Amino acid sequence: MSSAENRLDARKRKTHERIIKAAERIIESAGLESLSFDKVAETADVSRATLFNHMHTREELLVELLLPVFDDCIAALEGFLGGSSGTGMGSVEDACVYMWKRHKGVICRPGNGRSIASVPILKKRHERLVSLFIGLFDSLPKEVELRLSSSRDTALLVFRTFVPILDSLSGEEDRIGVFRECLSGLIARRG
């Protein structure tokens, strides 16, 4: 391969990465519903034609963007559920912090499930992710008295809110510590 081909490949790869990063920023700031090719092209500072050379459909963009995120979070949740120390409030807190640090608001926005419903592979992975997250709550020790009537309802509440809660604590010196206290109060009744 010539050096000109190497430079062209490198430029294509950088443009592709810029497109993916632009899509992530759009989702983090305004959710999946706002993701459009026009907005991605504008944010990535590329033409629509360039964008179409890299992604032919919105669904293709979503798969490339979200599939690795879902797979990473699924693997992490399976690790938390299969941990040798068992599950407890610490596992729930650790799972939330892990997903927030790694993926911020890309996966845990309320509208995301609707936005990916038409993309079978993403719908399936998202359902697995949510199922594992609910599993963390199902496996909490019986001594943890949940505020809501079911572990499923509690898990879904937390899944939809932990990113905004962590984001809102940006001014706190110990953001993670404060989050852990808030989450514990949101999930469990004090005895």
Sequence and secondary structure as in RCSB ss.txt:
>XXXX:A:sequence
MSSAENRLDARKRKTHERIIKAAERIIESAGLESLSFDKVAETADVSRATLFNHMHTREELLVELLLPVFDDCIA
ALEGFLGGSSGTGMGSVEDACVYMWKRHKGVICRPGNGRSIASVPILKKRHERLVSLFIGLFDSLPKEVELRLSS
SRDTALLVFRTFVPILDSLSGEEDRIGVFRECLSGLIARRG
>XXXX:A:secstr
  HHHHHHHHHHHHHHHHHHHHHHHHHHHH GGG  HHHHHHHHT  HHHHHHH SSHHHHHHHHHHHHHHHHHH
HHHHHHT TT  SHHHHHHHHHHHHHHHTTSS  TTHHHHTTTSHHHHHHHHHHHHHHHHHHHTS TTS BSSS 
HHHHHHHHHHHHHHHHHHTTT TTHHHHHHHHHHHHHB   
